[in-house]
Amino acid sequence: MQHHKMSLLEKAILVFNLLLLITGIVLYKTNADAFEIFIEEDGFVEWITVLGLLGVVFVSINRLFTLRKEKSAFFLFVTAMTAILFFFAAGEEISWGQRIFGIESSDFFKQNNAQQETNLHNLVVGGQKINKIIFSTVLSIFLGIYFLLFPVLYVKWNKFKQFVNYSGIPVPRVYHAAAILVTFLLSEIIRNGKRAELLESGAALVFFLLVLYPMNGEIFKKKGIK
């Protein structure tokens, strides 16, 4: 496996994420009002999350057009689905611009959304928020498998590596897994439900780095470019 020398962008984003978490912890411990402003809806932290998610969308769309004549239909499908998935996540994060443009929720969302917003992740089904069922429990299991097991299988199992490369799935590097773990552990210091905002922003930034600088980055390069 080729050694990866981190770029200035990678280092800058990792440091920024760490400073974001430390700032959140300090404000939580020293100034509750400032902490609430820091992690409020449509605030600074939420927009960092949106930018990280849209960064993944931009990289995926760029690859889709750059590699459209060189890769298989399945590779392009996975790349397109990555762009769609992260665009959806970005839209959900800001409730599809509802608060920005002052759009009132429909009766359905007023009655079935925990925050009466136009988004799916805050819907309540059977007394339980979808956010808790899918975006917390299921997503946590997925992230554990993806960041911890995926890279090991990629390195150790050649057929798995061939399938992943054929499919165009970005593989996490060790520092990506470490960054996610640090983000989770530091956010847990904040015993407030809003700590999830910092966890989400950190995860979005790490995913942007992962998609831009994956372990199998060579499969995303146009032929003839080193």
C-alpha positions in Angstrom: 0.0 0.0 0.0 1.5 3.3 -1.1 2.3 5.8 1.6 0.1 8.9 1.6 1.5 12.3 2.3 -1.3 14.5 3.5 -1.9 17.7 1.6 -2.2 21.1 3.2 -6.0 21.0 2.6 -6.3 17.7 4.5 -4.2 19.1 7.4 -6.2 22.4 7.4 -9.6 20.7 7.5 -8.5 18.2 10.3 -7.2 21.1 12.4 -10.3 23.1 11.7 -12.6 20.3 12.8 -10.6 19.8 16.0 -10.8 23.6 16.8 -14.6 23.4 16.1 -15.0 20.6 18.6 -12.8 22.3 21.2 -14.7 25.6 20.8 -18.0 23.7 21.3 -16.7 22.0 24.4 -15.3 25.3 25.9 -18.5 27.2 25.2 -20.6 24.4 26.7 -18.6 24.4 29.9 -18.3 28.2 30.3 -21.1 30.0 28.4 -24.4 28.2 27.8 -25.9 31.0 25.8 -22.9 31.3 23.5 -23.0 27.5 23.0 -26.6 27.6 22.0 -25.8 30.4 19.4 -22.8 28.4 18.2 -24.9 25.2 17.4 -28.2 26.8 16.6 -30.3 26.0 13.5 -28.9 27.7 10.3 -25.9 28.8 12.5 -22.2 28.5 11.8 -21.8 24.8 12.7 -24.8 23.7 10.6 -23.4 25.5 7.6 -20.1 23.8 8.0 -22.0 20.5 7.8 -23.8 21.6 4.7 -20.5 22.8 3.0 -18.9 19.4 3.8 -21.8 17.5 2.3 -21.9 19.7 -0.8 -18.2 19.2 -1.2 -18.8 15.5 -1.6 -21.5 16.3 -4.2 -19.1 18.5 -6.1 -16.3 16.0 -6.2 -18.7 13.1 -7.2 -20.3 15.1 -10.0 -16.8 16.2 -11.3 -15.7 12.5 -11.4 -19.0 11.5 -13.1 -18.3 13.8 -16.0 -14.5 13.3 -16.0 -14.6 9.5 -16.0 -17.9 8.9 -17.9 -16.0 7.5 -21.0 -13.5 5.4 -19.0 -15.5 3.6 -16.3 -18.3 1.0 -16.2 -21.9 1.9 -15.9 -22.0 0.5 -12.4 -19.0 2.7 -11.4 -20.8 5.8 -12.7 -24.0 4.7 -11.1 -22.3 4.5 -7.6 -20.7 7.8 -8.2 -24.0 9.4 -9.2 -25.8 7.8 -6.2 -23.1 9.2 -3.9 -23.8 12.7 -5.2 -27.5 12.3 -4.9 -27.3 10.8 -1.3 -25.1 13.7 0.0 -27.2 16.3 -1.8 -30.2 14.9 -0.1 -28.4 15.0 3.3 -27.4 18.6 2.7 -31.0 19.5 1.8 -32.3 17.7 4.9 -29.8 19.6 7.1 -31.3 22.9 6.2 -34.9 21.6 5.8 -34.6 22.3 2.1 -34.2 26.0 2.6 -37.5 26.3 4.5 -36.2 28.6 7.3 -34.1 30.6 4.9 -37.0 31.4 2.5 -39.6 31.5 5.2 -41.7 28.7 3.8 -44.4 27.3 6.1 -44.6 23.6 6.6 -47.6 21.6 5.2 -50.2 20.2 7.6 -48.5 16.7 7.2 -45.2 17.9 8.5 -46.8 20.0 11.2 -48.5 16.9 12.5 -45.8 14.3 12.0 -42.5 16.2 12.3 -40.9 16.6 15.8 -39.8 20.2 14.8 -42.7 20.9 12.4 -40.2 21.3 9.6 -40.2 20.1 6.1 -37.7 17.3 6.3 -37.7 13.5 6.7 -35.2 12.9 9.5 -37.3 14.6 12.1 -40.5 12.7 11.2 -42.1 10.7 14.1 -43.4 7.2 13.3 -45.0 5.2 16.1 -43.8 7.6 18.7 -40.1 7.3 17.5 -38.2 9.8 15.5 -36.8 8.5 12.2 -33.7 10.3 13.0 -33.1 8.1 16.1 -34.0 4.9 14.3 -32.2 5.3 11.0 -29.9 8.3 11.2 -28.5 7.3 14.6 -28.6 3.6 15.2 -28.4 2.2 11.6 -25.9 5.0 10.5 -23.7 4.2 13.5 -23.5 0.6 12.6 -22.8 1.4 9.0 -20.0 3.9 9.9 -18.4 1.3 12.2 -18.3 -1.3 9.4 -17.2 1.2 6.7 -14.4 2.9 8.6 -13.0 -0.1 10.5 -13.8 -3.2 8.5 -13.8 -1.9 5.0 -10.1 -0.8 4.8 -9.0 -4.1 6.3 -10.9 -6.2 3.8 -9.7 -4.0 1.0 -6.1 -4.6 1.9 -6.3 -8.3 2.9 -8.9 -9.7 0.4 -8.0 -9.2 -3.3 -11.5 -10.1 -4.7 -13.1 -7.6 -2.4 -10.5 -5.0 -3.5 -11.3 -5.7 -7.2 -15.1 -5.4 -6.5 -14.7 -2.1 -4.6 -12.5 -0.6 -7.3 -14.8 -1.7 -10.0 -17.7 -0.2 -8.1 -16.0 3.1 -7.5 -16.4 3.0 -3.7 -14.0 5.3 -1.9 -12.0 3.4 0.8 -11.2 5.2 4.1 -7.6 5.8 5.1 -6.4 5.2 8.7 -6.5 8.9 9.5 -10.1 9.1 8.3 -11.2 6.5 10.8 -9.1 8.2 13.5 -10.7 11.5 12.8 -14.2 10.1 13.0 -13.4 8.4 16.3 -11.9 11.6 17.8 -14.9 13.6 16.6 -17.3 11.1 18.3 -15.3 11.0 21.6 -14.9 14.8 21.9 -18.6 15.4 21.0 -19.6 13.0 23.8 -18.0 15.3 26.3 -20.9 17.7 25.6 -23.9 16.3 27.6 -26.4 18.1 25.5 -28.6 16.8 22.7 -27.3 19.5 20.4 -23.8 17.8 20.5 -25.1 16.0 17.5 -24.6 19.2 15.5 -20.9 19.1 16.1 -20.7 15.3 15.4 -22.5 15.9 12.1 -20.2 18.8 11.0 -17.1 16.7 11.9 -18.5 13.7 10.0 -19.3 15.8 6.9 -15.8 17.2 6.8 -14.2 13.8 7.2 -16.4 12.4 4.5 -15.3 15.2 2.2 -11.7 14.3 2.8 -12.4 10.6 2.4 -14.1 11.1 -1.0 -11.5 13.5 -2.2 -8.5 11.5 -0.9 -9.5 7.8 -0.6 -7.1 5.0 -0.1 -7.9 3.8 -3.6 -7.6 7.3 -5.1 -5.9 5.9 -8.2 -9.2 4.6 -9.6 -10.6 8.1 -9.7 -7.8 9.5 -11.8 -8.3 10.0 -15.5 -6.0 7.7 -17.7 -2.7 9.3 -18.3 -2.8 11.5 -15.2 -0.5 10.5 -12.3 
